[in-house]
Amino acid sequence: MQDRIREFVLAALTEMQYDVSEVTGDTDLGPAGLDLESLALADLSVQVEDEFGIKFDFDEMESTALMTLDEFTADIAKRFDAANATSGSPA
């Protein structure tokens, strides 16, 4: 699942006009790496939410900018698994 998430994130960043040709799992999303600004992080988060059915809180944008690509995709995978475990439970 994390590979699918990574592919989606990289495709979304490419569509947002970011050069991901030298991006690795250790590349920071924020100033030390891709240098995503808050608007770009918000856009990426909305795309991820729509694709994987998860939610980010607005307060999380600052900490997301400090994540590496691998940390971000792992966080999405964890949220996805939690959301599916919750929605799959009998009410």
C-alpha positions as CSV (number, residue, x, y, z in Angstrom):
1,M,0.0,0.0,0.0
2,Q,2.8,2.4,0.8
3,D,4.2,2.0,-2.7
4,R,0.8,3.0,-4.2
5,I,0.7,6.0,-1.9
6,R,4.2,7.0,-2.8
7,E,3.4,6.8,-6.5
8,F,0.3,8.9,-6.0
9,V,2.1,11.6,-4.0
10,L,4.9,11.8,-6.5
11,A,2.4,12.0,-9.4
12,A,0.5,14.8,-7.5
13,L,3.7,16.7,-6.9
14,T,4.7,16.4,-10.6
15,E,1.2,17.7,-11.6
16,M,1.8,20.6,-9.2
17,Q,5.0,21.4,-11.2
18,Y,7.5,20.1,-8.6
19,D,10.6,18.4,-9.9
20,V,10.6,15.0,-8.3
21,S,13.4,13.5,-10.5
22,E,15.9,13.4,-7.6
23,V,13.4,12.8,-4.7
24,T,14.1,9.9,-2.4
25,G,12.3,8.5,0.6
26,D,14.6,10.7,2.7
27,T,13.7,13.9,1.0
28,D,12.0,16.5,3.3
29,L,8.7,17.9,2.1
30,G,9.6,21.3,3.6
31,P,12.4,23.8,3.2
32,A,15.2,21.3,3.5
33,G,14.0,19.3,0.5
34,L,11.1,19.9,-1.9
35,D,10.3,23.3,-0.2
36,L,6.5,22.8,-0.3
37,E,4.8,25.9,1.0
38,S,1.7,25.8,3.1
39,L,-0.6,26.2,0.1
40,A,1.1,23.4,-1.7
41,L,0.9,21.2,1.4
42,A,-2.8,21.9,1.7
43,D,-3.3,21.1,-2.0
44,L,-1.4,17.8,-1.7
45,S,-3.3,16.9,1.5
46,V,-6.7,17.5,-0.1
47,Q,-5.6,15.3,-3.1
48,V,-4.5,12.6,-0.7
49,E,-7.7,12.9,1.4
50,D,-9.8,12.5,-1.8
51,E,-7.8,9.6,-3.1
52,F,-7.5,7.6,0.1
53,G,-10.5,8.7,2.1
54,I,-8.6,10.0,5.1
55,K,-8.5,13.4,6.9
56,F,-5.8,15.8,7.9
57,D,-6.3,18.5,10.5
58,F,-5.3,22.0,9.5
59,D,-3.0,22.1,12.6
60,E,-0.9,19.3,11.1
61,M,0.4,21.2,8.1
62,E,3.4,22.5,10.0
63,S,4.5,19.1,11.2
64,T,3.8,17.6,7.8
65,A,6.4,20.1,6.3
66,L,9.0,18.5,8.6
67,M,8.4,15.0,7.4
68,T,10.3,13.1,4.7
69,L,8.5,11.5,1.8
70,D,8.8,8.1,3.5
71,E,7.4,9.5,6.8
72,F,4.5,11.2,5.0
73,T,3.6,8.0,3.0
74,A,3.8,5.9,6.2
75,D,1.5,8.4,8.0
76,I,-1.0,8.2,5.2
77,A,-0.9,4.4,5.2
78,K,-1.4,4.3,9.0
79,R,-4.4,6.7,8.6
80,F,-5.8,4.6,5.7
81,D,-5.6,1.4,7.7
82,A,-7.2,3.1,10.8
83,A,-10.0,4.5,8.7
84,N,-10.7,1.2,7.0
85,A,-10.6,-0.7,10.4
86,T,-13.1,1.8,11.8
87,S,-15.4,1.8,8.8
88,G,-15.2,-2.0,8.5
89,S,-16.4,-2.5,12.1
90,P,-20.0,-3.4,12.7
91,A,-22.0,-0.4,14.1
